[in-house]
Amino acid sequence: MKHVAIIGAGPAGLMAADVISAAGCARVTLYDRMPTVGRKFLMAGRGGLNLTHGEDLETFLARYGSRTAPLRAAIEAFPPSAVQAWCEDLGQPTFIGSSGRVFPIAMKTSPLLRAWLRRIGERGVELRTRHHWTGWNDAGHIVFETPEGEVAVVADAVVLALGGASWPALGSDGGWVAPLQKAGIAVAALVPSNCGFLIAWSQVMRDRFQGEPLKRIAITHDSETIRGEAILTASGIEGGAIYALSGRIRDAILSASETTITIDLRPDVRNEIIKRALEAGPGKQSFSSFIRKAAQLSPAAIGLLQEHAHTASAPLAKMTPTALAALIKALPLRLTGVAPITRAISSAGGVAFDEVQPDFMLARRSGVFVAGEMLDWEAPTGGYLLQACFSTGAAAGKGVLEWLRGAPEKGTRYT
């Protein structure tokens, strides 16, 4: 029986193992460098496992931006509805939340992961942990560093599903980049995605407002506006609305060293209404109390206004109601850097799609397939990250099955 080696036991690698083992035509070994599998997958479910999204497929596909085209066929072949059916088949029924996001009813990753591992284990998939892939030897065999020393493995097909470079403590550290580049495969630089950004806060701002949320706001960058929430950190800002714009913000900072976003602190209230409320004046109240009540702003929002006023040497109390209302509706924030990739939810960059054939096999290395976050794509949170990992894992698994049907005899597998 032919042997398939899958390297990386996250969602993409597990899905490839699921698809290949279901066919029953090959022996499958799943390798992972960590002592246990699915660590980042488990982390993704810490606040509720968002598997995918229930919006219409064309809207869904557009979330991948410039990478929609190379991902389209894989996602259409294994769409959100298939993810839901797959989850149900593992005994984990799903539901669609009010935001359109799809979750297992249990909300947690662990019951789903246990059922998944049990199923592929019953089909004979072998799991080898503490196996760190380091590339190929001169004979073309895959090589691992293990606690027992270096091990070379012969396989008829290989699936690389090694993740990106965010949360390296959970196993995704981008260590696969060097072996692939050594093999002549183009890899776009790995950069943070769904990440936070740096702001040169004053000491007062850091001490008083780090960890404070900004709720029901709208953030605009380069004419694109996203409503949602954000969180102030000691070094800057992060959160859902920021993550949704993180790709374009990151690219602007990498190009020009800084960029500016604007925050509408009251997106549901027109400028004119805020201005009229401010025209009443503070009377005997402190100015902070007045603006909090008149504009219905949180302490963190007022802190942002005060920070801007201090930087611009324009005290809020001396601003006209017109100018203050305009500032509340479009507060500029200068972002001076990107938070480290180790704190990002995901990463962008990876194996260039020019290197990958439609079946997800590397053009330069026959019999070697690539799936998941190590491919050069990115997407916002909301189920799009896991969906692409599931879909490309399934596509790579199907590609392996097709390859095995027409692959050369043992001994001349991949080059």
C-alpha positions as CSV (number, residue, x, y, z in Angstrom):
1,M,0.0,0.0,0.0
2,K,1.3,3.5,-0.8
3,H,2.3,5.8,1.9
4,V,1.3,9.4,2.4
5,A,3.1,11.7,4.8
6,I,1.2,14.7,6.1
7,I,3.3,17.2,7.9
8,G,1.4,19.5,10.3
9,A,-1.6,18.4,12.4
10,G,-3.6,21.5,12.4
11,P,-7.0,22.0,10.6
12,A,-5.5,21.8,7.0
13,G,-3.4,18.7,7.7
14,L,-6.1,16.9,9.6
15,M,-8.6,17.6,6.8
16,A,-6.1,16.2,4.3
17,A,-5.7,13.1,6.5
18,D,-9.5,12.8,6.7
19,V,-10.0,12.9,3.0
20,I,-7.2,10.5,2.1
21,S,-7.9,8.0,4.8
22,A,-11.6,7.9,3.8
23,A,-10.5,6.6,0.4
24,G,-8.8,3.6,2.0
25,C,-6.1,3.4,-0.7
26,A,-3.0,4.5,1.2
27,R,-1.3,4.3,4.5
28,V,-1.3,7.8,6.1
29,T,1.1,9.1,8.7
30,L,0.5,12.5,10.3
31,Y,3.5,14.3,11.7
32,D,3.7,17.3,14.0
33,R,6.6,19.0,15.7
34,M,4.6,19.6,19.0
35,P,4.0,17.0,21.7
36,T,0.2,17.3,21.0
37,V,-1.8,18.2,17.9
38,G,-4.1,21.0,17.0
39,R,-2.8,23.5,19.6
40,K,-3.5,26.6,17.6
41,F,-6.9,25.1,16.6
42,L,-7.7,24.7,20.3
43,M,-6.7,28.3,20.9
44,A,-9.0,29.4,18.1
45,G,-11.9,28.0,20.0
46,R,-11.1,29.6,23.4
47,G,-13.8,32.3,23.0
48,G,-16.1,30.1,20.8
49,L,-15.0,28.1,17.8
50,N,-16.0,30.1,14.7
51,L,-15.8,27.5,12.0
52,T,-17.0,29.4,9.0
53,H,-19.7,32.0,8.0
54,G,-23.2,31.7,6.7
55,E,-23.3,34.5,4.2
56,D,-23.8,33.8,0.4
57,L,-20.8,32.3,-1.3
58,E,-19.9,35.2,-3.6
59,T,-19.8,37.6,-0.6
60,F,-17.8,35.0,1.3
61,L,-15.3,34.5,-1.4
62,A,-14.7,38.3,-1.8
63,R,-13.3,38.3,1.8
64,Y,-10.1,36.8,0.4
65,G,-9.4,39.9,-1.7
66,S,-6.7,39.4,-4.3
67,R,-6.5,35.7,-3.4
68,T,-10.1,34.9,-4.2
69,A,-9.2,33.5,-7.6
70,P,-6.6,30.9,-6.5
71,L,-8.8,29.8,-3.5
72,R,-12.2,29.8,-5.3
73,A,-12.2,26.3,-6.7
74,A,-11.1,24.8,-3.3
75,I,-13.8,26.7,-1.4
76,E,-16.5,26.0,-3.9
77,A,-15.6,22.3,-3.7
78,F,-15.7,22.3,0.1
79,P,-17.9,25.4,1.0
80,P,-19.3,26.5,4.3
81,S,-22.2,24.2,4.0
82,A,-19.8,21.2,3.6
83,V,-18.0,22.3,6.8
84,Q,-21.3,22.3,8.6
85,A,-22.2,18.9,7.3
86,W,-18.7,17.6,8.2
87,C,-19.0,18.9,11.7
88,E,-22.4,17.3,12.1
89,D,-21.0,14.0,10.8
90,L,-18.5,14.1,13.7
91,G,-21.4,14.4,16.1
92,Q,-21.0,18.2,16.6
93,P,-24.1,20.0,15.3
94,T,-23.7,23.7,14.4
95,F,-25.7,26.9,14.5
96,I,-25.5,30.2,12.8
97,G,-25.3,33.2,15.2
98,S,-26.9,36.6,14.7
99,S,-23.7,37.9,13.0
100,G,-23.8,35.0,10.4
101,R,-20.9,33.2,12.0
102,V,-21.1,29.4,12.3
103,F,-20.3,27.7,15.5
104,P,-20.6,24.1,16.9
105,I,-23.3,24.0,19.5
106,A,-20.7,23.0,22.1
107,M,-18.8,26.2,21.1
108,K,-15.5,24.5,22.1
109,T,-12.8,23.0,19.9
110,S,-11.9,20.0,22.1
111,P,-15.0,17.8,21.5
112,L,-14.7,18.3,17.7
113,L,-10.9,17.6,17.7
114,R,-11.4,14.5,19.8
115,A,-14.0,13.1,17.5
116,W,-11.9,14.0,14.5
117,L,-8.8,12.3,15.8
118,R,-10.8,9.3,16.8
119,R,-12.3,8.9,13.3
120,I,-9.0,9.2,11.4
121,G,-7.4,6.9,14.0
122,E,-10.0,4.3,13.4
123,R,-9.1,4.4,9.7
124,G,-5.5,3.7,10.5
125,V,-3.9,7.1,10.4
126,E,-0.7,7.0,12.5
127,L,0.2,10.1,14.5
128,R,3.9,10.9,15.1
129,T,4.5,13.9,17.4
130,R,7.8,15.7,18.2
131,H,8.8,15.4,14.5
132,H,10.2,18.7,13.2
133,W,10.4,18.7,9.4
134,T,13.7,20.1,8.2
135,G,13.5,19.5,4.4
136,W,14.7,16.8,2.0
137,N,17.9,14.8,1.9
138,D,19.9,14.0,-1.2
139,A,17.8,11.0,-1.9
140,G,14.7,13.2,-2.0
141,H,13.3,11.7,1.2
142,I,11.7,14.0,3.8
143,V,13.8,14.5,7.0
144,F,12.7,15.1,10.6
145,E,14.5,16.1,13.7
146,T,13.2,13.9,16.6
147,P,14.1,13.3,20.2
148,E,15.9,10.1,18.9
149,G,17.8,12.0,16.3
150,E,17.4,12.7,12.6
151,V,14.9,10.5,10.7
152,A,14.4,10.1,7.0
153,V,11.0,9.0,5.8
154,V,10.0,7.5,2.4
155,A,6.6,8.5,1.1
156,D,4.7,8.2,-2.1
157,A,3.1,11.7,-1.6
158,V,3.6,14.4,1.0
159,V,1.2,17.1,2.2
160,L,2.8,20.2,3.8
161,A,0.4,21.9,6.2
162,L,2.7,23.6,8.5
163,G,0.7,26.8,9.3
164,G,1.9,30.4,9.3
165,A,4.1,32.2,11.8
166,S,1.7,33.6,14.4
167,W,1.6,32.1,17.9
168,P,4.9,30.2,17.5
169,A,4.6,28.8,21.0
170,L,1.6,26.7,19.6
171,G,3.7,25.3,16.8
172,S,3.4,27.7,13.8
173,D,6.8,29.4,13.7
174,G,7.4,29.6,10.0
175,G,10.5,27.3,10.3
176,W,9.5,25.7,7.0
177,V,10.4,28.8,5.0
178,A,14.1,28.0,4.8
179,P,13.8,24.4,3.5
180,L,11.3,25.4,0.8
181,Q,13.5,28.3,-0.3
182,K,16.5,26.0,-0.4
183,A,14.5,23.8,-2.7
184,G,14.0,26.8,-5.0
185,I,10.3,27.4,-4.1
186,A,9.3,31.1,-3.9
187,V,7.9,32.1,-0.5
188,A,6.5,35.6,0.2
189,A,7.7,37.1,3.4
190,L,5.6,36.1,6.4
191,V,4.0,39.2,8.0
192,P,1.3,39.7,10.7
193,S,-2.3,39.6,9.7
194,N,-5.4,40.2,11.9
195,C,-3.0,42.1,14.1
196,G,-2.7,45.1,16.3
197,F,-0.7,48.3,15.7
198,L,1.6,50.6,17.6
199,I,0.8,54.1,18.8
200,A,3.1,56.4,20.7
201,W,0.8,56.9,23.7
202,S,1.6,59.3,26.5
203,Q,2.4,57.7,29.8
204,V,-1.0,58.9,31.2
205,M,-2.8,57.2,28.3
206,R,-0.9,53.9,28.8
207,D,-1.4,53.9,32.6
208,R,-5.1,54.8,32.6
209,F,-6.6,53.2,29.5
210,Q,-4.7,50.1,28.5
211,G,-7.1,47.2,28.2
212,E,-10.1,49.5,27.8
213,P,-12.6,48.7,25.0
214,L,-14.0,51.1,22.4
215,K,-17.4,49.8,21.6
216,R,-19.8,50.6,18.7
217,I,-17.2,52.7,16.8
218,A,-16.3,52.9,13.1
219,I,-12.7,52.9,11.9
220,T,-11.7,54.3,8.5
221,H,-8.5,53.8,6.6
222,D,-7.9,54.7,3.0
223,S,-11.6,55.2,2.3
224,E,-12.7,51.8,3.8
225,T,-14.8,51.9,6.9
226,I,-15.5,49.1,9.3
227,R,-17.9,49.2,12.3
228,G,-17.1,47.2,15.4
229,E,-15.0,47.3,18.5
230,A,-11.4,47.8,19.4
231,I,-9.2,47.6,22.5
232,L,-6.6,50.1,23.6
233,T,-3.3,48.4,24.6
234,A,-0.2,49.7,26.3
235,S,1.5,49.9,23.0
236,G,-1.4,50.8,20.6
237,I,-4.7,49.4,19.5
238,E,-6.1,46.1,18.4
239,G,-9.5,44.3,18.1
240,G,-12.1,43.2,15.6
241,A,-12.6,46.5,13.7
242,I,-8.8,46.9,13.5
243,Y,-8.2,43.3,12.4
244,A,-10.7,43.7,9.5
245,L,-8.5,46.5,8.1
246,S,-5.2,45.1,9.2
247,G,-3.9,44.0,5.8
248,R,-4.2,47.5,4.2
249,I,-3.0,49.2,7.4
250,R,0.0,46.9,7.6
251,D,1.0,47.4,4.0
252,A,0.7,51.2,4.4
253,I,3.0,51.1,7.4
254,L,5.5,48.8,5.8
255,S,5.6,51.2,2.8
256,A,5.8,54.5,4.5
257,S,6.7,53.7,8.2
258,E,3.4,55.1,9.5
259,T,-0.2,55.7,8.5
260,T,-3.3,57.4,10.0
261,I,-6.7,55.9,10.7
262,T,-9.8,57.9,11.8
263,I,-12.3,56.8,14.4
264,D,-15.9,57.8,14.5
265,L,-16.7,57.5,18.2
266,R,-20.5,57.8,17.6
267,P,-21.2,56.3,14.2
268,D,-24.9,56.0,14.8
269,V,-25.3,59.7,15.7
270,R,-25.1,62.5,13.1
271,N,-22.6,65.3,13.5
272,E,-25.3,68.0,13.8
273,I,-27.0,66.2,16.7
274,I,-23.7,66.0,18.6
275,K,-22.9,69.6,17.9
276,R,-26.3,70.8,19.3
277,A,-25.8,68.7,22.5
278,L,-22.3,70.4,22.9
279,E,-23.7,73.9,22.4
280,A,-25.4,73.8,25.8
281,G,-22.0,74.1,27.4
282,P,-20.7,72.5,30.6
283,G,-22.1,74.9,33.1
284,K,-20.9,73.9,36.6
285,Q,-19.8,70.4,35.5
286,S,-16.2,69.4,34.8
287,F,-15.6,69.4,31.1
288,S,-15.0,65.7,31.1
289,S,-18.3,65.0,32.8
290,F,-20.0,67.4,30.3
291,I,-18.6,65.8,27.2
292,R,-19.3,62.3,28.6
293,K,-23.0,63.1,29.1
294,A,-23.6,65.4,26.1
295,A,-21.9,63.1,23.5
296,Q,-22.4,59.8,25.5
297,L,-18.8,58.9,25.3
298,S,-16.9,56.2,27.4
299,P,-14.0,57.3,29.5
300,A,-11.6,55.6,27.0
301,A,-13.1,57.6,24.2
302,I,-12.7,60.8,26.2
303,G,-9.1,59.7,26.9
304,L,-8.5,59.4,23.2
305,L,-9.9,62.9,22.6
306,Q,-7.7,64.3,25.4
307,E,-4.6,62.5,24.0
308,H,-5.2,64.1,20.6
309,A,-5.8,67.5,22.1
310,H,-2.6,67.3,24.1
311,T,-0.6,66.2,21.0
312,A,-2.1,69.0,18.9
313,S,-1.8,71.6,21.8
314,A,-5.5,72.3,21.3
315,P,-7.4,71.8,24.7
316,L,-10.8,70.3,24.2
317,A,-12.4,72.9,26.5
318,K,-11.3,75.7,24.1
319,M,-12.7,74.0,21.0
320,T,-16.0,75.2,19.4
321,P,-18.9,72.8,19.5
322,T,-18.5,72.5,15.7
323,A,-14.8,71.5,15.9
324,L,-15.4,69.2,18.8
325,A,-18.3,67.4,17.2
326,A,-16.1,67.0,14.0
327,L,-13.3,65.5,16.1
328,I,-15.7,63.0,17.8
329,K,-16.9,61.9,14.4
330,A,-13.4,61.7,12.8
331,L,-10.7,61.3,15.4
332,P,-7.3,60.8,13.7
333,L,-4.9,58.2,15.2
334,R,-1.3,58.0,13.9
335,L,-0.1,54.4,13.8
336,T,3.7,54.0,13.8
337,G,4.3,50.3,13.6
338,V,2.8,46.8,13.4
339,A,2.5,44.7,16.5
340,P,4.8,41.6,16.5
341,I,3.8,38.6,14.5
342,T,3.9,36.5,17.6
343,R,0.8,38.4,18.9
344,A,-1.1,38.3,15.6
345,I,-4.1,36.0,15.1
346,S,-2.8,34.9,11.7
347,S,-0.1,35.7,9.2
348,A,0.1,36.7,5.6
349,G,2.7,35.6,3.0
350,G,3.8,32.1,2.4
351,V,4.2,29.8,-0.6
352,A,3.4,31.8,-3.7
353,F,0.4,30.5,-5.7
354,D,2.6,30.7,-8.8
355,E,4.4,27.7,-7.3
356,V,1.2,25.7,-6.8
357,Q,-0.8,23.8,-9.4
358,P,-4.7,23.7,-9.3
359,D,-4.6,20.4,-7.3
360,F,-2.3,22.2,-4.8
361,M,0.8,20.2,-5.8
362,L,4.1,22.1,-6.0
363,A,5.0,22.6,-9.6
364,R,8.7,22.2,-8.7
365,R,8.3,19.1,-6.6
366,S,6.0,16.4,-7.9
367,G,4.0,14.6,-5.3
368,V,4.4,17.3,-2.7
369,F,1.2,19.2,-1.9
370,V,0.7,22.4,0.2
371,A,-2.3,23.5,2.2
372,G,-3.5,25.9,4.8
373,E,-2.0,29.1,6.2
374,M,1.4,28.4,4.8
375,L,0.0,29.4,1.4
376,D,0.2,33.1,0.5
377,W,-3.3,34.4,1.4
378,E,-5.0,36.2,4.3
379,A,-8.5,36.8,5.4
380,P,-10.3,38.6,8.2
381,T,-11.6,36.8,11.3
382,G,-15.2,35.6,11.2
383,G,-14.7,32.0,10.0
384,Y,-12.8,32.8,6.8
385,L,-9.4,31.7,8.2
386,L,-10.5,28.2,9.2
387,Q,-12.7,27.8,6.1
388,A,-9.7,28.3,3.8
389,C,-7.6,25.9,5.9
390,F,-10.4,23.2,5.7
391,S,-11.0,23.8,2.0
392,T,-7.3,23.8,0.9
393,G,-6.7,20.7,3.2
394,A,-9.5,18.9,1.4
395,A,-8.3,20.0,-2.0
396,A,-4.8,18.8,-1.2
397,G,-6.1,15.5,0.0
398,K,-8.1,15.0,-3.2
399,G,-5.0,16.0,-5.2
400,V,-3.0,13.3,-3.4
401,L,-5.6,10.7,-4.3
402,E,-5.5,11.7,-8.0
403,W,-1.7,11.7,-7.9
404,L,-1.5,8.2,-6.3
405,R,-3.8,6.9,-9.0
406,G,-1.3,7.9,-11.7
407,A,2.0,8.2,-9.7
408,P,5.1,6.2,-10.7
409,E,6.0,3.0,-8.9
410,K,7.7,3.1,-5.5
411,G,11.2,4.4,-5.7
412,T,10.5,7.2,-8.2
413,R,7.9,9.1,-6.4
414,Y,8.8,12.8,-6.2
415,T,11.7,14.9,-7.4
